[in-house]
Amino acid sequence: MPRMTKKTFQTLQDLAACVGQEVAVSDWIAITQEQVNQFAEATGDHQWIHVDIERAKAGPFGGPIAHGFLTLSLLPRFYETALDVVESRMGVNYGLNKVRFMSPVPVGKRLRARMKLLTAEPIADDGFQMTWETTIELEGAAKPACVAESVVRRYR
């Protein structure tokens, strides 16, 4: 499948002008059992629906699924593949307003994100605080895997 075209903005003001619009769509990211196992090691969440392949096959999802927080933790990667601001030296995660995990993510499936800019407010140090509605789509599924409202601070 072809890569999505990365959306590039010259300035934070150019990006801020897109409030109310879907700004970008990320590349697809495949979810592997290795990722799930590494996430389980990093977080201590070794629930069998994630890491015990044979038991998970007989479980409610027909196989192992990604942790919801693994799906959520991909937000920076989605944004990295989807958009860039030339005159921005960094961005930091400022938090989440709302997160919903709407569909399980089977290992082996692919995810991508659609990013809608909800707000963009100037902040100190030549920056903007931006609130994004990020819909993480599960390839071939009717419902998204996750919808998250994230708050990011970007600085010039």
N, CA, C and O atoms as a GROMACS GRO file, in nm:
protein
  624
    1MET      N    1   0.085  -0.118   0.000
    1MET     CA    2   0.000   0.000   0.000
    1MET      C    3   0.089   0.124   0.000
    1MET      O    4   0.189   0.128   0.073
    2PRO      N    5   0.057   0.225  -0.078
    2PRO     CA    6   0.142   0.344  -0.086
    2PRO      C    7   0.142   0.423   0.044
    2PRO      O    8   0.044   0.423   0.120
    3ARG      N    9   0.254   0.491   0.068
    3ARG     CA   10   0.264   0.576   0.186
    3ARG      C   11   0.176   0.699   0.166
    3ARG      O   12   0.155   0.745   0.054
    4MET      N   13   0.126   0.751   0.277
    4MET     CA   14   0.050   0.875   0.272
    4MET      C   15   0.150   0.989   0.251
    4MET      O   16   0.267   0.977   0.286
    5THR      N   17   0.103   1.097   0.194
    5THR     CA   18   0.188   1.213   0.175
    5THR      C   19   0.194   1.291   0.306
    5THR      O   20   0.091   1.330   0.361
    6LYS      N   21   0.315   1.315   0.354
    6LYS     CA   22   0.333   1.390   0.477
    6LYS      C   23   0.296   1.535   0.453
    6LYS      O   24   0.339   1.596   0.355
    7LYS      N   25   0.215   1.590   0.542
    7LYS     CA   26   0.171   1.728   0.531
    7LYS      C   27   0.275   1.817   0.599
    7LYS      O   28   0.310   1.795   0.715
    8THR      N   29   0.325   1.916   0.528
    8THR     CA   30   0.429   2.004   0.581
    8THR      C   31   0.376   2.146   0.590
    8THR      O   32   0.318   2.199   0.495
    9PHE      N   33   0.397   2.207   0.705
    9PHE     CA   34   0.361   2.347   0.729
    9PHE      C   35   0.489   2.424   0.756
    9PHE      O   36   0.582   2.371   0.818
   10GLN      N   37   0.497   2.547   0.710
   10GLN     CA   38   0.616   2.628   0.734
   10GLN      C   39   0.623   2.673   0.879
   10GLN      O   40   0.727   2.663   0.943
   11THR      N   41   0.510   2.725   0.931
   11THR     CA   42   0.509   2.782   1.066
   11THR      C   43   0.397   2.721   1.150
   11THR      O   44   0.305   2.658   1.098
   12LEU      N   45   0.406   2.742   1.279
   12LEU     CA   46   0.298   2.700   1.369
   12LEU      C   47   0.170   2.778   1.339
   12LEU      O   48   0.060   2.724   1.354
   13GLN      N   49   0.184   2.902   1.298
   13GLN     CA   50   0.067   2.982   1.262
   13GLN      C   51  -0.005   2.921   1.141
   13GLN      O   52  -0.128   2.921   1.134
   14ASP      N   53   0.073   2.870   1.046
   14ASP     CA   54   0.012   2.803   0.930
   14ASP      C   55  -0.070   2.682   0.973
   14ASP      O   56  -0.181   2.659   0.924
   15LEU      N   57  -0.015   2.605   1.066
   15LEU     CA   58  -0.088   2.489   1.117
   15LEU      C   59  -0.210   2.533   1.197
   15LEU      O   60  -0.317   2.475   1.182
   16ALA      N   61  -0.195   2.634   1.280
   16ALA     CA   62  -0.305   2.685   1.363
   16ALA      C   63  -0.423   2.733   1.278
   16ALA      O   64  -0.537   2.731   1.324
   17ALA      N   65  -0.395   2.776   1.157
   17ALA     CA   66  -0.502   2.823   1.067
   17ALA      C   67  -0.595   2.708   1.024
   17ALA      O   68  -0.698   2.733   0.962
   18CYS      N   69  -0.559   2.586   1.055
   18CYS     CA   70  -0.638   2.468   1.015
   18CYS      C   71  -0.736   2.422   1.121
   18CYS      O   72  -0.792   2.313   1.109
   19VAL      N   73  -0.758   2.501   1.226
   19VAL     CA   74  -0.852   2.462   1.330
   19VAL      C   75  -0.987   2.425   1.267
   19VAL      O   76  -1.038   2.496   1.180
   20GLY      N   77  -1.044   2.314   1.313
   20GLY     CA   78  -1.172   2.268   1.262
   20GLY      C   79  -1.161   2.173   1.144
   20GLY      O   80  -1.262   2.122   1.096
   21GLN      N   81  -1.039   2.149   1.096
   21GLN     CA   82  -1.020   2.065   0.978
   21GLN      C   83  -0.944   1.937   1.011
   21GLN      O   84  -0.867   1.930   1.106
   22GLU      N   85  -0.969   1.834   0.928
   22GLU     CA   86  -0.881   1.718   0.931
   22GLU      C   87  -0.753   1.763   0.863
   22GLU      O   88  -0.754   1.804   0.747
   23VAL      N   89  -0.642   1.756   0.935
   23VAL     CA   90  -0.516   1.810   0.888
   23VAL      C   91  -0.433   1.704   0.815
   23VAL      O   92  -0.370   1.734   0.714
   24ALA      N   93  -0.433   1.581   0.867
   24ALA     CA   94  -0.345   1.481   0.810
   24ALA      C   95  -0.395   1.340   0.842
   24ALA      O   96  -0.476   1.320   0.931
   25VAL      N   97  -0.343   1.245   0.764
   25VAL     CA   98  -0.367   1.102   0.786
   25VAL      C   99  -0.231   1.034   0.787
   25VAL      O  100  -0.148   1.058   0.698
   26SER      N  101  -0.207   0.951   0.886
   26SER     CA  102  -0.078   0.886   0.901
   26SER      C  103  -0.062   0.768   0.806
   26SER      O  104  -0.156   0.727   0.738
   27ASP      N  105   0.060   0.716   0.803
   27ASP     CA  106   0.085   0.588   0.737
   27ASP      C  107   0.023   0.476   0.821
   27ASP      O  108  -0.008   0.495   0.939
   28TRP      N  109   0.006   0.360   0.759
   28TRP     CA  110  -0.039   0.241   0.831
   28TRP      C  111   0.077   0.186   0.912
   28TRP      O  112   0.192   0.189   0.867
   29ILE      N  113   0.047   0.137   1.030
   29ILE     CA  114   0.145   0.072   1.117
   29ILE      C  115   0.093  -0.067   1.152
   29ILE      O  116  -0.018  -0.081   1.203
   30ALA      N  117   0.172  -0.170   1.123
   30ALA     CA  118   0.134  -0.307   1.156
   30ALA      C  119   0.163  -0.335   1.302
   30ALA      O  120   0.265  -0.294   1.356
   31ILE      N  121   0.072  -0.406   1.366
   31ILE     CA  122   0.089  -0.446   1.506
   31ILE      C  123   0.140  -0.589   1.509
   31ILE      O  124   0.074  -0.680   1.457
   32THR      N  125   0.256  -0.609   1.569
   32THR     CA  126   0.318  -0.741   1.574
   32THR      C  127   0.311  -0.799   1.714
   32THR      O  128   0.295  -0.726   1.812
   33GLN      N  129   0.324  -0.930   1.722
   33GLN     CA  130   0.329  -0.994   1.854
   33GLN      C  131   0.453  -0.949   1.930
   33GLN      O  132   0.450  -0.936   2.053
   34GLU      N  133   0.562  -0.926   1.859
   34GLU     CA  134   0.684  -0.878   1.925
   34GLU      C  135   0.659  -0.743   1.994
   34GLU      O  136   0.702  -0.723   2.108
   35GLN      N  137   0.589  -0.651   1.926
   35GLN     CA  138   0.555  -0.522   1.988
   35GLN      C  139   0.472  -0.543   2.113
   35GLN      O  140   0.497  -0.483   2.218
   36VAL      N  141   0.371  -0.630   2.102
   36VAL     CA  142   0.282  -0.656   2.215
   36VAL      C  143   0.362  -0.713   2.332
   36VAL      O  144   0.343  -0.671   2.447
   37ASN      N  145   0.450  -0.808   2.305
   37ASN     CA  146   0.531  -0.868   2.410
   37ASN      C  147   0.624  -0.765   2.474
   37ASN      O  148   0.640  -0.763   2.596
   38GLN      N  149   0.686  -0.680   2.393
   38GLN     CA  150   0.774  -0.575   2.446
   38GLN      C  151   0.697  -0.477   2.532
   38GLN      O  152   0.746  -0.432   2.636
   39PHE      N  153   0.575  -0.443   2.489
   39PHE     CA  154   0.492  -0.352   2.567
   39PHE      C  155   0.455  -0.416   2.700
   39PHE      O  156   0.456  -0.350   2.804
   40ALA      N  157   0.423  -0.546   2.697
   40ALA     CA  158   0.391  -0.618   2.821
   40ALA      C  159   0.510  -0.615   2.916
   40ALA      O  160   0.493  -0.595   3.037
   41GLU      N  161   0.630  -0.635   2.864
   41GLU     CA  162   0.751  -0.630   2.947
   41GLU      C  163   0.771  -0.490   3.006
   41GLU      O  164   0.804  -0.475   3.123
   42ALA      N  165   0.752  -0.389   2.924
   42ALA     CA  166   0.776  -0.251   2.968
   42ALA      C  167   0.675  -0.207   3.074
   42ALA      O  168   0.709  -0.129   3.163
   43THR      N  169   0.552  -0.256   3.065
   43THR     CA  170   0.445  -0.208   3.154
   43THR      C  171   0.408  -0.305   3.265
   43THR      O  172   0.343  -0.266   3.362
   44GLY      N  173   0.449  -0.431   3.252
   44GLY     CA  174   0.410  -0.532   3.351
   44GLY      C  175   0.270  -0.586   3.328
   44GLY      O  176   0.218  -0.660   3.412
   45ASP      N  177   0.208  -0.551   3.216
   45ASP     CA  178   0.073  -0.600   3.183
   45ASP      C  179   0.087  -0.725   3.096
   45ASP      O  180   0.097  -0.716   2.974
   46HIS      N  181   0.087  -0.841   3.162
   46HIS     CA  182   0.106  -0.969   3.092
   46HIS      C  183  -0.024  -1.046   3.079
   46HIS      O  184  -0.023  -1.169   3.075
   47GLN      N  185  -0.137  -0.977   3.073
   47GLN     CA  186  -0.266  -1.046   3.062
   47GLN      C  187  -0.265  -1.139   2.941
   47GLN      O  188  -0.213  -1.104   2.835
   48TRP      N  189  -0.321  -1.257   2.958
   48TRP     CA  190  -0.314  -1.363   2.857
   48TRP      C  191  -0.374  -1.322   2.723
   48TRP      O  192  -0.333  -1.376   2.620
   49ILE      N  193  -0.470  -1.231   2.720
   49ILE     CA  194  -0.529  -1.192   2.592
   49ILE      C  195  -0.428  -1.120   2.503
   49ILE      O  196  -0.451  -1.102   2.383
   50HIS      N  197  -0.317  -1.078   2.562
   50HIS     CA  198  -0.212  -1.010   2.487
   50HIS      C  199  -0.094  -1.102   2.454
   50HIS      O  200  -0.043  -1.098   2.342
   51VAL      N  201  -0.051  -1.184   2.549
   51VAL     CA  202   0.078  -1.253   2.536
   51VAL      C  203   0.072  -1.405   2.526
   51VAL      O  204   0.171  -1.467   2.486
   52ASP      N  205  -0.040  -1.467   2.560
   52ASP     CA  206  -0.050  -1.613   2.551
   52ASP      C  207  -0.128  -1.648   2.423
   52ASP      O  208  -0.251  -1.652   2.422
   53ILE      N  209  -0.053  -1.672   2.316
   53ILE     CA  210  -0.113  -1.687   2.183
   53ILE      C  211  -0.214  -1.801   2.180
   53ILE      O  212  -0.324  -1.784   2.128
   54GLU      N  213  -0.179  -1.916   2.232
   54GLU     CA  214  -0.269  -2.032   2.226
   54GLU      C  215  -0.395  -2.009   2.308
   54GLU      O  216  -0.506  -2.037   2.261
   55ARG      N  217  -0.379  -1.959   2.428
   55ARG     CA  218  -0.497  -1.932   2.512
   55ARG      C  219  -0.584  -1.822   2.448
   55ARG      O  220  -0.706  -1.830   2.451
   56ALA      N  221  -0.519  -1.721   2.390
   56ALA     CA  222  -0.593  -1.612   2.327
   56ALA      C  223  -0.674  -1.660   2.207
   56ALA      O  224  -0.781  -1.606   2.178
   57LYS      N  225  -0.624  -1.761   2.136
   57LYS     CA  226  -0.699  -1.816   2.022
   57LYS      C  227  -0.834  -1.870   2.065
   57LYS      O  228  -0.930  -1.864   1.989
   58ALA      N  229  -0.841  -1.923   2.187
   58ALA     CA  230  -0.967  -1.977   2.240
   58ALA      C  231  -1.046  -1.871   2.316
   58ALA      O  232  -1.155  -1.899   2.366
   59GLY      N  233  -0.992  -1.750   2.326
   59GLY     CA  234  -1.056  -1.644   2.403
   59GLY      C  235  -1.159  -1.566   2.323
   59GLY      O  236  -1.193  -1.604   2.211
   60PRO      N  237  -1.207  -1.458   2.380
   60PRO     CA  238  -1.317  -1.381   2.320
   60PRO      C  239  -1.284  -1.312   2.188
   60PRO      O  240  -1.375  -1.274   2.115
   61PHE      N  241  -1.154  -1.295   2.156
   61PHE     CA  242  -1.116  -1.221   2.036
   61PHE      C  243  -1.058  -1.310   1.927
   61PHE      O  244  -1.024  -1.262   1.819
   62GLY      N  245  -1.047  -1.440   1.953
   62GLY     CA  246  -0.997  -1.534   1.853
   62GLY      C  247  -0.848  -1.529   1.830
   62GLY      O  248  -0.797  -1.591   1.736
   63GLY      N  249  -0.779  -1.458   1.913
   63GLY     CA  250  -0.634  -1.446   1.902
   63GLY      C  251  -0.586  -1.334   1.991
   63GLY      O  252  -0.668  -1.264   2.050
   64PRO      N  253  -0.455  -1.315   2.001
   64PRO     CA  254  -0.404  -1.208   2.086
   64PRO      C  255  -0.438  -1.069   2.031
   64PRO      O  256  -0.445  -1.048   1.910
   65ILE      N  257  -0.458  -0.977   2.123
   65ILE     CA  258  -0.487  -0.838   2.086
   65ILE      C  259  -0.384  -0.746   2.151
   65ILE      O  260  -0.324  -0.780   2.253
   66ALA      N  261  -0.365  -0.630   2.091
   66ALA     CA  262  -0.275  -0.528   2.145
   66ALA      C  263  -0.338  -0.467   2.270
   66ALA      O  264  -0.460  -0.459   2.282
   67HIS      N  265  -0.254  -0.425   2.360
   67HIS     CA  266  -0.300  -0.348   2.476
   67HIS      C  267  -0.360  -0.217   2.425
   67HIS      O  268  -0.311  -0.160   2.328
   68GLY      N  269  -0.466  -0.170   2.489
   68GLY     CA  270  -0.521  -0.040   2.452
   68GLY      C  271  -0.417   0.070   2.464
   68GLY      O  272  -0.408   0.158   2.378
   69PHE      N  273  -0.338   0.064   2.570
   69PHE     CA  274  -0.237   0.168   2.590
   69PHE      C  275  -0.122   0.156   2.490
   69PHE      O  276  -0.053   0.255   2.465
   70LEU      N  277  -0.100   0.039   2.434
   70LEU     CA  278  -0.003   0.028   2.324
   70LEU      C  279  -0.056   0.105   2.204
   70LEU      O  280   0.018   0.181   2.141
   71THR      N  281  -0.182   0.086   2.171
   71THR     CA  282  -0.245   0.160   2.062
   71THR      C  283  -0.231   0.310   2.086
   71THR      O  284  -0.192   0.385   1.995
   72LEU      N  285  -0.261   0.354   2.206
   72LEU     CA  286  -0.253   0.496   2.240
   72LEU      C  287  -0.108   0.546   2.233
   72LEU      O  288  -0.084   0.660   2.191
   73SER      N  289  -0.013   0.462   2.272
   73SER     CA  290   0.127   0.504   2.274
   73SER      C  291   0.183   0.527   2.134
   73SER      O  292   0.292   0.583   2.120
   74LEU      N  293   0.111   0.486   2.032
   74LEU     CA  294   0.156   0.508   1.895
   74LEU      C  295   0.127   0.649   1.844
   74LEU      O  296   0.167   0.684   1.733
   75LEU      N  297   0.058   0.731   1.923
   75LEU     CA  298   0.026   0.867   1.878
   75LEU      C  299   0.148   0.943   1.825
   75LEU      O  300   0.139   0.999   1.716
   76PRO      N  301   0.261   0.947   1.896
   76PRO     CA  302   0.375   1.021   1.840
   76PRO      C  303   0.421   0.966   1.706
   76PRO      O  304   0.459   1.043   1.617
   77ARG      N  305   0.417   0.836   1.690
   77ARG     CA  306   0.460   0.776   1.563
   77ARG      C  307   0.364   0.812   1.451
   77ARG      O  308   0.406   0.841   1.339
   78PHE      N  309   0.235   0.811   1.480
   78PHE     CA  310   0.137   0.852   1.379
   78PHE      C  311   0.163   0.996   1.335
   78PHE      O  312   0.165   1.026   1.216
   79TYR      N  313   0.182   1.083   1.432
   79TYR     CA  314   0.205   1.225   1.400
   79TYR      C  315   0.335   1.243   1.322
   79TYR      O  316   0.342   1.326   1.231
   80GLU      N  317   0.438   1.167   1.359
   80GLU     CA  318   0.567   1.179   1.290
   80GLU      C  319   0.554   1.143   1.143
   80GLU      O  320   0.620   1.204   1.059
   81THR      N  321   0.471   1.045   1.109
   81THR     CA  322   0.456   1.006   0.969
   81THR      C  323   0.360   1.097   0.893
   81THR      O  324   0.357   1.095   0.770
   82ALA      N  325   0.280   1.176   0.966
   82ALA     CA  326   0.172   1.249   0.901
   82ALA      C  327   0.198   1.398   0.879
   82ALA      O  328   0.154   1.454   0.778
   83LEU      N  329   0.270   1.463   0.972
   83LEU     CA  330   0.287   1.606   0.955
   83LEU      C  331   0.417   1.657   1.013
   83LEU      O  332   0.478   1.596   1.100
   84ASP      N  333   0.457   1.773   0.961
   84ASP     CA  334   0.580   1.837   1.004
   84ASP      C  335   0.559   1.988   0.999
   84ASP      O  336   0.489   2.040   0.912
   85VAL      N  337   0.623   2.057   1.094
   85VAL     CA  338   0.624   2.203   1.092
   85VAL      C  339   0.771   2.244   1.084
   85VAL      O  340   0.848   2.220   1.176
   86VAL      N  341   0.808   2.305   0.973
   86VAL     CA  342   0.948   2.338   0.945
   86VAL      C  343   1.006   2.425   1.056
   86VAL      O  344   1.114   2.397   1.107
   87GLU      N  345   0.934   2.530   1.094
   87GLU     CA  346   0.984   2.624   1.195
   87GLU      C  347   0.935   2.589   1.334
   87GLU      O  348   0.887   2.676   1.407
   88SER      N  349   0.946   2.463   1.372
   88SER     CA  350   0.912   2.418   1.507
   88SER      C  351   1.024   2.329   1.557
   88SER      O  352   1.056   2.228   1.494
   89ARG      N  353   1.084   2.368   1.669
   89ARG     CA  354   1.199   2.293   1.718
   89ARG      C  355   1.160   2.170   1.799
   89ARG      O  356   1.237   2.075   1.810
   90MET      N  357   1.038   2.172   1.858
   90MET     CA  358   0.996   2.056   1.936
   90MET      C  359   0.848   2.063   1.970
   90MET      O  360   0.784   2.168   1.964
   91GLY      N  361   0.797   1.947   2.006
   91GLY     CA  362   0.662   1.936   2.057
   91GLY      C  363   0.664   1.847   2.179
   91GLY      O  364   0.745   1.754   2.188
   92VAL      N  365   0.576   1.874   2.275
   92VAL     CA  366   0.568   1.791   2.394
   92VAL      C  367   0.422   1.752   2.420
   92VAL      O  368   0.330   1.830   2.396
   93ASN      N  369   0.406   1.632   2.469
   93ASN     CA  370   0.275   1.583   2.508
   93ASN      C  371   0.233   1.658   2.634
   93ASN      O  372   0.306   1.661   2.732
   94TYR      N  373   0.115   1.719   2.631
   94TYR     CA  374   0.067   1.794   2.747
   94TYR      C  375  -0.044   1.718   2.819
   94TYR      O  376  -0.082   1.753   2.931
   95GLY      N  377  -0.096   1.613   2.756
   95GLY     CA  378  -0.197   1.531   2.822
   95GLY      C  379  -0.309   1.490   2.729
   95GLY      O  380  -0.304   1.511   2.608
   96LEU      N  381  -0.410   1.431   2.790
   96LEU     CA  382  -0.526   1.382   2.717
   96LEU      C  383  -0.652   1.433   2.785
   96LEU      O  384  -0.661   1.435   2.907
   97ASN      N  385  -0.747   1.474   2.705
   97ASN     CA  386  -0.877   1.513   2.760
   97ASN      C  387  -0.973   1.396   2.766
   97ASN      O  388  -1.054   1.386   2.857
   98LYS      N  389  -0.963   1.308   2.667
   98LYS     CA  390  -1.060   1.199   2.656
   98LYS      C  391  -0.999   1.090   2.569
   98LYS      O  392  -0.936   1.118   2.467
   99VAL      N  393  -1.020   0.965   2.609
   99VAL     CA  394  -0.975   0.850   2.531
   99VAL      C  395  -1.082   0.743   2.538
   99VAL      O  396  -1.136   0.715   2.645
  100ARG      N  397  -1.111   0.683   2.424
  100ARG     CA  398  -1.203   0.569   2.420
  100ARG      C  399  -1.142   0.462   2.332
  100ARG      O  400  -1.095   0.489   2.221
  101PHE      N  401  -1.142   0.338   2.383
  101PHE     CA  402  -1.095   0.222   2.306
  101PHE      C  403  -1.219   0.151   2.255
  101PHE      O  404  -1.290   0.086   2.332
  102MET      N  405  -1.246   0.164   2.125
  102MET     CA  406  -1.375   0.123   2.070
  102MET      C  407  -1.375  -0.015   2.005
  102MET      O  408  -1.480  -0.077   1.993
  103SER      N  409  -1.258  -0.062   1.963
  103SER     CA  410  -1.248  -0.194   1.900
  103SER      C  411  -1.115  -0.258   1.941
  103SER      O  412  -1.013  -0.190   1.948
  104PRO      N  413  -1.117  -0.390   1.969
  104PRO     CA  414  -0.989  -0.457   1.997
  104PRO      C  415  -0.902  -0.457   1.871
  104PRO      O  416  -0.953  -0.458   1.759
  105VAL      N  417  -0.772  -0.457   1.892
  105VAL     CA  418  -0.675  -0.456   1.781
  105VAL      C  419  -0.605  -0.592   1.775
  105VAL      O  420  -0.514  -0.617   1.854
  106PRO      N  421  -0.647  -0.679   1.683
  106PRO     CA  422  -0.582  -0.810   1.673
  106PRO      C  423  -0.437  -0.796   1.625
  106PRO      O  424  -0.406  -0.714   1.539
  107VAL      N  425  -0.350  -0.878   1.684
  107VAL     CA  426  -0.212  -0.882   1.639
  107VAL      C  427  -0.213  -0.919   1.490
  107VAL      O  428  -0.287  -1.007   1.447
  108GLY      N  429  -0.130  -0.849   1.414
  108GLY     CA  430  -0.122  -0.872   1.270
  108GLY      C  431  -0.201  -0.771   1.189
  108GLY      O  432  -0.182  -0.761   1.068
  109LYS      N  433  -0.288  -0.697   1.253
  109LYS     CA  434  -0.367  -0.595   1.183
  109LYS      C  435  -0.288  -0.464   1.176
  109LYS      O  436  -0.185  -0.449   1.242
  110ARG      N  437  -0.339  -0.370   1.096
  110ARG     CA  438  -0.273  -0.241   1.079
  110ARG      C  439  -0.363  -0.129   1.129
  110ARG      O  440  -0.486  -0.136   1.124
  111LEU      N  441  -0.296  -0.025   1.178
  111LEU     CA  442  -0.363   0.095   1.229
  111LEU      C  443  -0.310   0.217   1.156
  111LEU      O  444  -0.195   0.220   1.112
  112ARG      N  445  -0.395   0.319   1.144
  112ARG     CA  446  -0.351   0.451   1.100
  112ARG      C  447  -0.437   0.553   1.173
  112ARG      O  448  -0.540   0.520   1.231
  113ALA      N  449  -0.392   0.678   1.169
  113ALA     CA  450  -0.461   0.782   1.244
  113ALA      C  451  -0.504   0.896   1.152
  113ALA      O  452  -0.433   0.934   1.059
  114ARG      N  453  -0.622   0.948   1.181
  114ARG     CA  454  -0.672   1.070   1.118
  114ARG      C  455  -0.669   1.178   1.225
  114ARG      O  456  -0.719   1.159   1.336
  115MET      N  457  -0.609   1.293   1.190
  115MET     CA  458  -0.588   1.399   1.288
  115MET      C  459  -0.669   1.523   1.251
  115MET      O  460  -0.653   1.581   1.144
  116LYS      N  461  -0.755   1.560   1.343
  116LYS     CA  462  -0.835   1.682   1.327
  116LYS      C  463  -0.791   1.781   1.434
  116LYS      O  464  -0.790   1.749   1.553
  117LEU      N  465  -0.756   1.902   1.392
  117LEU     CA  466  -0.713   2.006   1.486
  117LEU      C  467  -0.837   2.076   1.542
  117LEU      O  468  -0.912   2.140   1.470
  118LEU      N  469  -0.856   2.061   1.674
  118LEU     CA  470  -0.973   2.119   1.739
  118LEU      C  471  -0.949   2.261   1.788
  118LEU      O  472  -1.034   2.349   1.770
  119THR      N  473  -0.832   2.285   1.849
  119THR     CA  474  -0.798   2.420   1.898
  119THR      C  475  -0.649   2.444   1.880
  119THR      O  476  -0.570   2.350   1.871
  120ALA      N  477  -0.613   2.571   1.873
  120ALA     CA  478  -0.473   2.612   1.868
  120ALA      C  479  -0.462   2.749   1.935
  120ALA      O  480  -0.506   2.850   1.880
  121GLU      N  481  -0.405   2.750   2.054
  121GLU     CA  482  -0.395   2.873   2.133
  121GLU      C  483  -0.248   2.911   2.152
  121GLU      O  484  -0.167   2.826   2.189
  122PRO      N  485  -0.212   3.037   2.127
  122PRO     CA  486  -0.073   3.080   2.152
  122PRO      C  487  -0.039   3.065   2.301
  122PRO      O  488  -0.122   3.089   2.388
  123ILE      N  489   0.086   3.025   2.327
  123ILE     CA  490   0.138   3.015   2.464
  123ILE      C  491   0.275   3.082   2.468
  123ILE      O  492   0.329   3.122   2.366
  124ALA      N  493   0.329   3.094   2.588
  124ALA     CA  494   0.459   3.158   2.607
  124ALA      C  495   0.568   3.086   2.529
  124ALA      O  496   0.551   2.972   2.485
  125ASP      N  497   0.679   3.152   2.514
  125ASP     CA  498   0.797   3.098   2.445
  125ASP      C  499   0.771   3.068   2.299
  125ASP      O  500   0.826   2.972   2.243
  126ASP      N  501   0.686   3.151   2.236
  126ASP     CA  502   0.663   3.140   2.091
  126ASP      C  503   0.604   3.004   2.052
  126ASP      O  504   0.645   2.944   1.952
  127GLY      N  505   0.508   2.958   2.132
  127GLY     CA  506   0.450   2.827   2.105
  127GLY      C  507   0.299   2.831   2.089
  127GLY      O  508   0.235   2.936   2.096
  128PHE      N  509   0.244   2.713   2.066
  128PHE     CA  510   0.099   2.694   2.057
  128PHE      C  511   0.062   2.570   2.136
  128PHE      O  512   0.134   2.469   2.133
  129GLN      N  513  -0.050   2.577   2.206
  129GLN     CA  514  -0.110   2.458   2.265
  129GLN      C  515  -0.222   2.416   2.172
  129GLN      O  516  -0.314   2.492   2.145
  130MET      N  517  -0.212   2.293   2.124
  130MET     CA  518  -0.307   2.242   2.025
  130MET      C  519  -0.380   2.120   2.080
  130MET      O  520  -0.320   2.031   2.141
  131THR      N  521  -0.509   2.118   2.058
  131THR     CA  522  -0.589   2.003   2.095
  131THR      C  523  -0.630   1.932   1.966
  131THR      O  524  -0.684   1.992   1.873
  132TRP      N  525  -0.601   1.803   1.964
  132TRP     CA  526  -0.624   1.720   1.846
  132TRP      C  527  -0.725   1.609   1.875
  132TRP      O  528  -0.718   1.544   1.980
  133GLU      N  529  -0.816   1.589   1.785
  133GLU     CA  530  -0.900   1.469   1.788
  133GLU      C  531  -0.833   1.369   1.693
  133GLU      O  532  -0.826   1.392   1.573
  134THR      N  533  -0.785   1.260   1.750
  134THR     CA  534  -0.715   1.160   1.672
  134THR      C  535  -0.797   1.033   1.669
  134THR      O  536  -0.823   0.971   1.772
  135THR      N  537  -0.838   0.995   1.550
  135THR     CA  538  -0.915   0.872   1.531
  135THR      C  539  -0.821   0.766   1.476
  135THR      O  540  -0.769   0.780   1.365
  136ILE      N  541  -0.800   0.661   1.554
  136ILE     CA  542  -0.710   0.554   1.513
  136ILE      C  543  -0.794   0.445   1.449
  136ILE      O  544  -0.872   0.375   1.514
  137GLU      N  545  -0.776   0.434   1.318
  137GLU     CA  546  -0.855   0.339   1.239
  137GLU      C  547  -0.789   0.201   1.239
  137GLU      O  548  -0.667   0.189   1.232
  138LEU      N  549  -0.872   0.099   1.246
  138LEU     CA  550  -0.829  -0.039   1.236
  138LEU      C  551  -0.865  -0.086   1.096
  138LEU      O  552  -0.982  -0.087   1.058
  139GLU      N  553  -0.764  -0.124   1.019
  139GLU     CA  554  -0.785  -0.161   0.879
  139GLU      C  555  -0.895  -0.267   0.867
  139GLU      O  556  -0.888  -0.372   0.931
  140GLY      N  557  -0.995  -0.237   0.784
  140GLY     CA  558  -1.103  -0.331   0.756
  140GLY      C  559  -1.214  -0.333   0.859
  140GLY      O  560  -1.310  -0.408   0.842
  141ALA      N  561  -1.206  -0.253   0.964
  141ALA     CA  562  -1.308  -0.253   1.069
  141ALA      C  563  -1.406  -0.137   1.050
  141ALA      O  564  -1.369  -0.031   0.999
  142ALA      N  565  -1.529  -0.159   1.090
  142ALA     CA  566  -1.631  -0.056   1.078
  142ALA      C  567  -1.611   0.055   1.182
  142ALA      O  568  -1.641   0.172   1.155
  143LYS      N  569  -1.561   0.019   1.299
  143LYS     CA  570  -1.541   0.117   1.406
  143LYS      C  571  -1.392   0.139   1.428
  143LYS      O  572  -1.311   0.049   1.406
  144PRO      N  573  -1.355   0.259   1.472
  144PRO     CA  574  -1.214   0.283   1.501
  144PRO      C  575  -1.168   0.201   1.621
  144PRO      O  576  -1.248   0.158   1.704
  145ALA      N  577  -1.037   0.182   1.629
  145ALA     CA  578  -0.978   0.114   1.745
  145ALA      C  579  -0.981   0.207   1.866
  145ALA      O  580  -1.003   0.164   1.979
  146CYS      N  581  -0.959   0.336   1.840
  146CYS     CA  582  -0.946   0.432   1.949
  146CYS      C  583  -0.976   0.572   1.897
  146CYS      O  584  -0.944   0.604   1.782
  147VAL      N  585  -1.036   0.652   1.981
  147VAL     CA  586  -1.050   0.795   1.954
  147VAL      C  587  -0.994   0.867   2.076
  147VAL      O  588  -1.038   0.843   2.189
  148ALA      N  589  -0.896   0.954   2.053
  148ALA     CA  590  -0.829   1.023   2.163
  148ALA      C  591  -0.826   1.172   2.136
  148ALA      O  592  -0.798   1.216   2.024
  149GLU      N  593  -0.854   1.249   2.238
  149GLU     CA  594  -0.838   1.394   2.231
  149GLU      C  595  -0.710   1.427   2.306
  149GLU      O  596  -0.707   1.425   2.429
  150SER      N  597  -0.606   1.458   2.231
  150SER     CA  598  -0.476   1.483   2.292
  150SER      C  599  -0.440   1.630   2.285
  150SER      O  600  -0.481   1.703   2.195
  151VAL      N  601  -0.362   1.672   2.383
  151VAL     CA  602  -0.318   1.811   2.392
  151VAL      C  603  -0.165   1.812   2.378
  151VAL      O  604  -0.094   1.742   2.450
  152VAL      N  605  -0.117   1.891   2.284
  152VAL     CA  606   0.024   1.898   2.252
  152VAL      C  607   0.068   2.043   2.255
  152VAL      O  608  -0.006   2.132   2.212
  153ARG      N  609   0.186   2.067   2.307
  153ARG     CA  610   0.246   2.200   2.302
  153ARG      C  611   0.362   2.193   2.203
  153ARG      O  612   0.451   2.108   2.213
  154ARG      N  613   0.359   2.285   2.107
  154ARG     CA  614   0.468   2.292   2.007
  154ARG      C  615   0.531   2.430   2.018
  154ARG      O  616   0.464   2.530   2.043
  155TYR      N  617   0.662   2.429   1.999
  155TYR     CA  618   0.739   2.553   2.014
  155TYR      C  619   0.821   2.581   1.889
  155TYR      O  620   0.871   2.490   1.823
  156ARG      N  621   0.832   2.710   1.858
  156ARG     CA  622   0.910   2.754   1.742
  156ARG      C  623   1.057   2.737   1.767
  156ARG      O  624   1.139   2.769   1.681
   0.00000   0.00000   0.00000
